Amino acid sequence: MIFSCHELLEFALIFILLVCVFLPLITQIK
């Protein structure tokens, strides 16, 4: 599967957003 630069950038931004949202939740639970 070949990703274009734009798709890769979008995926990276979404991944960073998810990490920023879920990381505090996970640390609160533990």
N, CA, C and O of each residue as an XYZ file, in Angstrom:
120
protein
N       0.853     -1.198      0.000
C       0.000      0.000      0.000
C       0.889      1.249      0.000
O       1.753      1.412      0.861
N       0.662      2.110     -0.966
C       1.489      3.315     -1.094
C       0.685      4.526     -0.616
O      -0.434      4.767     -1.070
N       1.273      5.271      0.299
C       0.627      6.482      0.799
C       1.205      7.703      0.106
O       2.410      7.787     -0.133
N       0.334      8.643     -0.211
C       0.837      9.927     -0.700
C       1.236     10.776      0.502
O       0.842     10.490      1.633
N       2.009     11.806      0.253
C       2.515     12.638      1.354
C       1.352     13.269      2.112
O       1.389     13.356      3.340
N       0.320     13.709      1.393
C      -0.810     14.378      2.028
C      -1.565     13.413      2.939
O      -1.935     13.773      4.056
N      -1.794     12.184      2.462
C      -2.505     11.212      3.285
C      -1.708     10.871      4.532
O      -2.270     10.726      5.618
N      -0.400     10.746      4.374
C       0.452     10.417      5.509
C       0.406     11.535      6.549
O       0.387     11.268      7.751
N       0.389     12.782      6.086
C       0.337     13.926      6.991
C      -0.987     13.943      7.749
O      -1.011     14.187      8.956
N      -2.091     13.683      7.040
C      -3.395     13.647      7.704
C      -3.433     12.551      8.762
O      -3.930     12.763      9.868
N      -2.898     11.366      8.413
C      -2.891     10.255      9.359
C      -2.077     10.606     10.598
O      -2.469     10.278     11.717
N      -0.946     11.273     10.396
C      -0.096     11.654     11.522
C      -0.819     12.645     12.431
O      -0.749     12.530     13.654
N      -1.508     13.611     11.843
C      -2.223     14.601     12.647
C      -3.333     13.946     13.459
O      -3.514     14.255     14.637
N      -4.078     13.038     12.827
C      -5.159     12.351     13.537
C      -4.590     11.509     14.675
O      -5.147     11.479     15.772
N      -3.468     10.820     14.406
C      -2.844      9.979     15.424
C      -2.402     10.815     16.620
O      -2.603     10.413     17.766
N      -1.800     11.979     16.360
C      -1.345     12.863     17.439
C      -2.538     13.358     18.251
O      -2.472     13.420     19.479
N      -3.627     13.710     17.573
C      -4.823     14.158     18.278
C      -5.365     13.051     19.183
O      -5.728     13.301     20.332
N      -5.416     11.826     18.655
C      -5.917     10.715     19.461
C      -5.042     10.484     20.685
O      -5.553     10.240     21.777
N      -3.730     10.558     20.509
C      -2.811     10.369     21.636
C      -3.037     11.453     22.686
O      -3.079     11.167     23.883
N      -3.182     12.697     22.234
C      -3.371     13.811     23.173
C      -4.682     13.669     23.938
O      -4.787     14.115     25.081
N      -5.684     13.050     23.310
C      -6.977     12.891     23.974
C      -6.956     11.713     24.942
O      -7.438     11.824     26.069
N      -6.394     10.577     24.501
C      -6.513      9.350     25.283
C      -5.437      9.196     26.341
O      -5.657      8.512     27.341
N      -4.278      9.815     26.149
C      -3.198      9.651     27.113
C      -3.593     10.155     28.505
O      -3.356      9.446     29.483
N      -4.184     11.348     28.637
C      -4.633     11.799     29.965
C      -5.692     10.871     30.566
O      -5.695     10.637     31.774
N      -6.588     10.344     29.730
C      -7.617      9.438     30.242
C      -6.989      8.169     30.797
O      -7.374      7.699     31.867
N      -6.024      7.615     30.074
C      -5.368      6.380     30.511
C      -4.596      6.615     31.805
O      -4.612      5.769     32.699
N      -3.924      7.754     31.909
C      -3.142      8.027     33.121
C      -4.059      8.268     34.318
O      -3.677      7.976     35.451
N      -5.267      8.798     34.086
C      -6.203      8.992     35.189
C      -6.747      7.661     35.686
O      -6.941      7.475     36.887
N      -6.993      6.732     34.760
C      -7.542      5.434     35.139
C      -6.532      4.638     35.957
O      -6.904      3.987     36.933
N      -5.266      4.682     35.573
C      -4.248      3.885     36.267
C      -3.853      4.480     37.616
O      -3.008      3.920     38.314
